[in-house]
Amino acid sequence: MGVVALTPVLGRLPFLTVTLDGQGTTTSGATLATFVILVLVFVVSFAIGRRPKGNRPFSRAWLKEWLAAALPRITIAALLSLAFYLVSTVISDPQAGVRAACNSPLNPITSQPVTRERVDKAAEGMKQLSAAAGAGDAGLVTRLFVGSDTHNLTHDIDGRLRQADPELGKQLCMNVVTIEKQLTGKIDPVTVKRAADMAAGLLEQAAAKPGVLQN
C-alpha cells in the first residue's frame, strides 16, 4: 500500500518526469528515482517503526535495536527499488531499439553517388520536415520523408560517413531511425521536429568530412 501511495507523489516530481510519463527513461532519472524511493522508505520506517526502549535515543544500542526492527522493510524497499530501476532503464527505454538499429550502418537505398547537391537538398528537406512537424501537419511530414531523396540520402551516406566519423554517422542514423519509427505510428510532432533539426545539422557537418562526398 505504501508503494501505491507514493506513486502519484513521485509522478509529480519534475525531475522524474522522464521516467514516469510513459516517454521512456534515462539512467540518471532512474537512478534518482531509486534513491528517492529508498530515502522515503527509510524515513517512513524510522517514523513509524517500532521505537527502541530502555536505551538513550540515538545511542549505539538504540540505533542497533531500531535497525534490527527496520531491516526487513528496508530490504523489501531495496528490492522494489532495484526492480523499478531495471524496468525503467531496460524495458521502457524507447531509444533502446534506435541504438540497436544504429550499431551498424544503414543499408543504402539507392546506388546514386553521394554528392554535395544531394546532401544539401537532404539537409534542406530535413528543415522542411521540421517546419511541417512544428505546424502539426502529419500528412506533409510523411510526404516529405517517405520515398524522398531526403530519406534515401541518409541511408546512402551512412556507410561512408561511418568511415570518416563513426560518432557523427551514428548520431545521424539515430535521428533518422527516430523519424522512421515515428512514421510507423502516431506522430509526435515535437520528437520529429527535434530529430529533423538534428539531422539537418548533422548532414551539413557530414558534407565537410573528407572522403564522404563522391564528386
DRENBA-884283 format. One record per atom (N, C-alpha, C): residue in three letters; x negated, y, z negated. Coordinates in steps of 0.1 Angstrom, whole numbers, plus 5000, padded with zeros to 4 digits. Atoms other than C-alpha are relative to their C-alpha. Example, Ala and Ser with C-alpha at 12.3 -4.5 7.8 and 13.67 -1.06 7.14 Angstrom:
2
ALA499149885000/ALA487749554922/ALA499150125000/SER500949895000/SER486349894929/SER500850114992/
***
This chain:
215
MET499249885000/MET500050005000/MET499150125000/GLY500949895001/GLY497150234992/GLY499550045014/VAL500549984987/VAL495750195027/VAL501050075009/VAL498949944992/VAL499150275043/VAL500250144997/ALA499749865004/ALA499550585023/ALA498950095004/LEU501249914996/LEU496050715032/LEU500050035015/THR500149994985/THR496550665070/THR500550145005/PRO499649874995/PRO498650985076/PRO499150114996/VAL500949905005/VAL496251185055/VAL498850015009/LEU501250014992/LEU493251065075/LEU500350055014/GLY499749964987/GLY495051125107/GLY500150165002/ARG499949864999/ARG495451495098/ARG498650074999/LEU501349945001/LEU491751545092/LEU499450035014/PRO500449964987/PRO490451735123/PRO498849925005/PHE501250074995/PHE487051565124/PHE500249865002/LEU499750144997/LEU488751225126/LEU500949985012/THR499050004989/THR491051315155/THR499549915011/VAL500650084989/VAL488651145180/VAL500249854997/THR499950145004/THR489050825161/THR501549954999/LEU498750055004/LEU492750815152/LEU501150055010/ASP498949954992/ASP494650995180/ASP500349915013/GLY499750094988/GLY494650705205/GLY499150025012/GLN500849974989/GLN492050855227/GLN498649944999/GLY501350065001/GLY489150645215/GLY499250054988/THR500749975012/THR486350705191/THR498550035004/THR501449984999/THR482750805187/THR499449934988/THR500750075011/THR480150625165/THR500050104988/SER500049905012/SER479850945143/SER501350014994/GLY498649995005/GLY483650975140/GLY500349884991/ALA499650125008/ALA484050615129/ALA499249994988/THR500850005012/THR481150635105/THR500550094990/LEU499549905010/LEU482550945089/LEU501349964994/ALA498850065005/ALA485950785086/ALA499849894990/THR500350115009/THR484450485070/THR499650054987/PHE500549945012/PHE482650695045/PHE501150074992/VAL498949945007/VAL485750895037/VAL500949904993/ILE499250105006/ILE487750585031/ILE499449944987/LEU500750055012/LEU485150445007/LEU500050104988/VAL500049905010/VAL484850764988/VAL501450024993/LEU498749995006/LEU488650794984/LEU500449894992/VAL499650125008/VAL489050444972/VAL499250004987/PHE500849995012/PHE486150494948/PHE500650094990/VAL499449905009/VAL487750804934/VAL501349954994/VAL498850055005/VAL491150634931/VAL499849894990/SER500350115010/SER489650324914/SER499550064987/PHE500549945013/PHE487850554889/PHE501250064992/ALA498949935007/ALA491050744882/ALA501049914994/ILE498950095005/ILE493550454878/ILE499549874995/GLY500550135004/GLY491250164870/GLY500049994984/ARG500050025015/ARG491050014835/ARG498950084994/ARG501049925006/ARG489350254812/ARG499249934989/PRO500850075010/PRO486450114792/PRO500350064986/LYS499749955014/LYS487050144754/LYS498849954991/GLY500950045010/GLY484750134725/GLY498650045003/ASN501349944997/ASN481750304742/ASN500150145003/ARG500049854997/ARG480750664747/ARG500250025015/PRO499749984986/PRO482150784780/PRO498850045008/PHE501149984991/PHE479650774809/PHE498749954995/SER501350065004/SER477150584788/SER499849885009/ARG500450124992/ARG475350284804/ARG501049894998/ALA499050115003/ALA477650034786/ALA501450035006/TRP498749964995/TRP480750234796/TRP500149995015/LEU500050014986/LEU479750254832/LEU500049865005/LYS500150144997/LYS478849884833/LYS501449934999/GLU498750065002/GLU482249794820/GLU501050055011/TRP499149954990/TRP484050024844/TRP499749945014/LEU500450054987/LEU482049894874/LEU500549855001/ALA499550144999/ALA482949534865/ALA501549995003/ALA498650004997/ALA486649624865/ALA500350055014/ALA499749934987/ALA486449834897/ALA499449925011/LEU500750064989/LEU484149604917/LEU500949925010/PRO499150074990/PRO486949384932/PRO500750105010/ARG499349904991/ARG488749694945/ARG499050065010/ILE501049944991/ILE485549844959/ILE499649905010/THR500450114990/THR484649514976/THR501149995011/ILE498950004990/ILE488049504993/ILE500050125009/ALA500149884992/ALA487749865003/ALA498950005010/ALA501150014991/ALA484349805018/ALA500349915012/LEU499750104989/LEU485649505039/LEU501050075009/LEU499049934991/LEU488649715051/LEU499350115008/SER500749894993/SER486350005060/SER499149945011/LEU500850074990/LEU484049765079/LEU500849965012/ALA499150034990/ALA486949635098/ALA500550125008/PHE499649884993/PHE488149985106/PHE498850055009/TYR501149964992/TYR484650075118/TYR499849925013/LEU500250094988/LEU484349775141/LEU501150025011/VAL498949974991/VAL487749835156/VAL499950135007/SER500149864995/SER487150205161/SER498950015010/THR501149984992/THR483750165177/THR499949905012/VAL500150104990/VAL484249855198/VAL501249985008/ILE498850034993/ILE487849775206/ILE500650125007/SER499249884995/SER489350125210/SER499150105007/ASP500849904993/ASP486450295228/ASP500349995015/PRO499650014985/PRO487850385263/PRO498850025009/GLN501149984992/GLN484350465275/GLN499249885002/ALA500850124999/ALA483050115270/ALA500149945014/GLY499850054986/GLY484450005304/GLY499250085010/VAL500649904991/VAL483050315321/VAL498549974999/ARG501450025001/ARG479550255307/ARG499649865006/ALA500350134994/ALA479649885317/ALA500050015015/ALA499949994986/ALA480649975352/ALA498850075006/CYS501249914995/CYS477650215355/CYS498749944995/ASN501250065003/ASN475049975342/ASN499149985012/SER500750014988/SER474149925378/SER500650105010/PRO499549904990/PRO474550155409/PRO501349955006/LEU498850034993/LEU477950175425/LEU499749955014/ASN500250054986/ASN478349985458/ASN500350115010/PRO499749904989/PRO478150205489/PRO501449975006/ILE498750024993/ILE481550265506/ILE499850015015/THR500349994986/THR480150375540/THR498649985003/SER501450014996/SER476950345560/SER499550135005/GLN500449874995/GLN476750715567/GLN498850044991/PRO501149955008/PRO473450885557/PRO500450104990/VAL499849915011/VAL473351085525/VAL499350135004/THR500649874995/THR472851435540/THR500450114990/ARG499749895008/ARG472851775524/ARG501450055002/GLU498649954997/GLU476051865542/GLU501049914992/ARG499150085007/ARG477851565527/ARG500050024985/VAL500049975015/VAL476651635492/VAL500650134997/ASP499449865003/ASP477652005494/ASP501549995001/LYS498650024998/LYS481051905507/LYS500649924988/ALA499550085011/ALA481451645480/ALA500150094987/ALA500049925012/ALA480451895453/ALA501250105000/GLU498949914998/GLU483052145467/GLU501349934998/GLY498850085002/GLY485651865468/GLY500249984985/MET499850025014/MET485051795431/MET500550134993/LYS499549885005/LYS485652165424/LYS501550025003/GLN498549994996/GLN488952155443/GLN500849904992/LEU499450105008/LEU489751835424/LEU500350064986/SER499849945014/SER489152025391/SER501150105000/ALA499049904999/ALA491352305402/ALA501449945001/ALA498750074999/ALA494152065411/ALA500449944987/ALA499750055013/ALA493851895378/ALA500450114990/GLY499749895009/GLY493852225360/GLY501450055002/ALA498749954997/ALA497052315378/ALA501149894997/GLY499150115004/GLY498551975367/GLY500749945013/ASP499450064987/ASP499151865404/ASP499449865002/ALA500650144999/ALA498551485401/ALA500049955014/GLY500050054986/GLY499551425437/GLY498950065008/LEU501149934993/LEU496951675450/LEU498749944995/VAL501250075005/VAL494351515427/VAL499849875007/THR500150134994/THR495051175442/THR499650025015/ARG500349984986/ARG494951305478/ARG498650065002/LEU501449954998/LEU491651495473/LEU499049904997/PHE501050105004/PHE489951195459/PHE500149875007/VAL499950144994/VAL491250865472/VAL499950015015/GLY500250014986/GLY489950785507/GLY499250125006/SER500749894995/SER488051115509/SER498549985000/ASP501450015001/ASP484351165515/ASP499450054987/THR500349965014/THR484251335481/THR499749874992/HIS500150135007/HIS484750985467/HIS498949915006/ASN501050094993/ASN482750795493/ASN498650044997/LEU501449965002/LEU479651005489/LEU499549974986/THR500550035013/THR479450945452/THR499649864998/HIS500450144999/HIS479250575459/HIS498749995008/ASP501150014991/ASP476850615488/ASP498750054995/ILE501249945005/ILE474450835469/ILE499449934988/ASP500450055013/ASP474250635437/ASP498749925000/GLY501250085000/GLY471550385446/GLY498850095002/ARG501149914997/ARG469250655460/ARG499750094988/LEU500249915012/LEU469850885430/LEU499549924988/ARG500650085012/ARG469150605405/ARG498549985002/GLN501450024998/GLN465750555421/GLN499250134997/ALA500749875003/ALA464950935418/ALA500250044986/ASP499849965013/ASP466550995385/ASP501149914994/PRO499050095005/PRO468250705367/PRO501050064991/GLU499049955009/GLU469850905340/GLU501050095007/LEU499049914992/LEU471351165364/LEU500949915008/GLY499150084993/GLY472650885385/GLY501049934992/LYS499150075009/LYS474250705356/LYS501150104995/GLN499049905004/GLN475951035344/GLN501050035011/LEU499149984989/LEU477351095379/LEU500949885001/CYS499250124999/CYS478550735380/CYS501150004990/MET499050005011/MET480350765346/MET501150105003/ASN498949904997/ASN482251075357/ASN500849965011/VAL499250054988/VAL483250925390/VAL500949884996/VAL499250115005/VAL484450605373/VAL501150044991/THR498949955008/THR486350805348/THR501150055008/ILE498949954991/ILE488250975376/ILE500749885006/GLU499450114994/GLU488850645393/GLU501049934990/LYS499250065010/LYS490250495361/LYS501350084997/GLN498949915002/GLN492450795356/GLN501149985011/LEU499050014989/LEU494050745390/LEU500749875001/THR499350135001/THR495050385382/THR501250014991/GLY498949995009/GLY497450505356/GLY500550144999/LYS499649875002/LYS498950815341/LYS498850104999/ILE501149914999/ILE496651105349/ILE500050104988/ASP500149905011/ASP495351315320/ASP499250115007/PRO500749894993/PRO494551655337/PRO498750054993/VAL501249955007/VAL492051755310/VAL498849915003/THR501050104997/THR490051435315/THR499550015014/VAL500449994986/VAL490051465352/VAL499250135003/LYS500649874998/LYS489151835352/LYS498649994995/ARG501350005006/ARG486251775329/ARG499049915008/ALA500850094993/ALA484951475348/ALA499650065014/ALA500349944987/ALA485251665382/ALA499050114999/ASP501049895002/ASP483451975368/ASP498649944998/MET501350065002/MET480651755356/MET499449945012/ALA500450074988/ALA480451555388/ALA499550115010/ALA500449894991/ALA480251885409/ALA498650054996/GLY501349955005/GLY477352005388/GLY498949905002/LEU501050114999/LEU475551665389/LEU499749985015/LEU500250014986/LEU475951645427/LEU499050115005/GLU500949894997/GLU474251985430/GLU498649974996/GLN501350045005/GLN471451865409/GLN499349895008/ALA500550114992/ALA471151545429/ALA499450045013/ALA500549954987/ALA470651735461/ALA498650054999/ALA501449945002/ALA467451885447/ALA499049894996/LYS500950115004/LYS465951545437/LYS499349955013/PRO500750054988/PRO463151435461/PRO500449855003/GLY499750134996/GLY464051125481/GLY501449965000/VAL498650035001/VAL467751145476/VAL500750025014/LEU499449964987/LEU468751315509/LEU499449935011/GLN500550064987/GLN468451155543/GLN500250105011/ASN499949894990/ASN467751425569/ASN500049945014/
***
